[in-house]
Amino acid sequence: MVTITNHMPTAELQALDAAHHVHPFSANTELGREGARVITRAKGVWLTDSEGEEILDGMAGLWCVNIGYGRDELAEVAARQMRELPYYNTFFKTTHVPVIALAQKLAELAPGDLNHVFFSSGGSDANDTNIRLVRTYWQNKGQSDKNIIISRKNAYHGSSVASSALGGMAGMHAQSGMIPNIHHINQPNWWAEGGDMAPAEFGLARARELEEAILELGQDRVAAFIAEPVQGAGGVIVAPDTYWPEIQRICDKYGILLIADEVICGFGRTGNWFGCETLGIRPHIMTVAKGMSSGYVPIGASIICDEVAEVIGMDEFNHGYTYSGHPVAAAVALENLRILEEEKIVDRVRDVTAPYLKQKWEALLDHPLVGEAKIVGMMGSIALTPNKESRAKFASEPGTIGYICRERCFKNNVIMRHVGDRMIISPPLVITPDEIDEMFVRIRKSLDEAHAEINERGLLKSAA
Ligand SMILES: *Cc1c(COP(=O)(O)O)cnc(C)c1O
């Protein structure tokens, strides 16, 4: 057996990786030729790679490392819990202290009467749980035909077959197919799809598509509507202000369940504990994962309101994961929540860090490539465009320009992601103003280099 260590030469690690490791969301053959970047350690907002480069993580891993890297407290709690009770399940009339404590804490933090928690290992399986929850809810109320879930195009709700069907990513649907009784309406993406409408008018029009869908499918067929308060993986799409109040009105009027997928927005990302507080919505169910443990261990959950929990509880719920409420994951998540709360990280985001980041982010509008700059709390996006006035798309294949820009960021040791030709950030919530300044030095340099490159390659052209 080969012993694989941090001290192996990068090229050897890359060759072994290419030989045996299939990467998610990657063209693996091409990646194997190029070689993946090997990350060896991390502290605060900084990653170190196998070449000793220090990289500023503008994405908090995958939107999850809210408290930053390298907090010993979480390692200590994990070690202690592994020694005491490394595993026990929560099926068949058993429970344990970490899961009791975490469920109680989540009920306390969650708004309104979201007081009941069903655990999973991440966001995808939590959304699978939600599909079963809402269908079982209506079955138990004697309305088993009420089983259609309405979602949105370009939404991300996970990567399992059911949660990707629930999501609205066309590329994922093309590979894994759909499941029955999921219906998609359009997203509130004004920049790309608003046409000649003013943002406020467009927001209302897109919300009213929910009402139209309910009327068309039948109120007695629609079980629930699911949405991210701010679409994350779709490109940090922030709906116009008119959108969410109208969605809430429609859900109330037709009595359909509202599921807020808070996997990214939860645990401080938007400047409140949950995105639904920032946007003024009242969900019956919230999906959580990512920031709940700051990514240190895999854990997710559905947080359920009193009434839905009561109806589900009327009968046996034929559902559960081996790792539902895993004691080590629960103990680590609880410690993460303690840190977020005691160090007032969410308050600091709301009052200090997010306003500072917003000012710097919106100032990017002075850059020749940047047409729109959107930000809520600590998640932001910019739309790259060859013509700001007409909100033009590039003539090149969508994503070409975004990819060039991302590669420049990568080279300049700042992690930003591209979604098509939008660039997005979601840094650890603990990033300091000085680190934000450093991040913008690197972002501006990368944008300038990308601008020069696309100019040189003749790509600065609008689509017809
Ligand atoms: C990441 C994400 C998921 C999926 O979570 P996993 O832990 O990757 O399964 C679901 N919903 C949203 C909004 C996400 O961002």
The ligand as an ORCA input file, in Angstrom:
! r2SCAN-3c Opt
* xyz 0 1
  C     -25.559     22.861     -1.437
  C     -27.037     22.984     -1.489
  C     -27.860     21.858     -1.345
  C     -27.288     20.454     -1.293
  O     -26.595     20.209     -0.128
  P     -25.552     18.971     -0.072
  O     -25.067     19.030      1.339
  O     -24.515     19.220     -1.102
  O     -26.327     17.745     -0.342
  C     -29.225     22.041     -1.307
  N     -29.765     23.266     -1.389
  C     -29.016     24.370     -1.544
  C     -29.665     25.702     -1.600
  C     -27.624     24.261     -1.614
  O     -26.879     25.348     -1.804
*
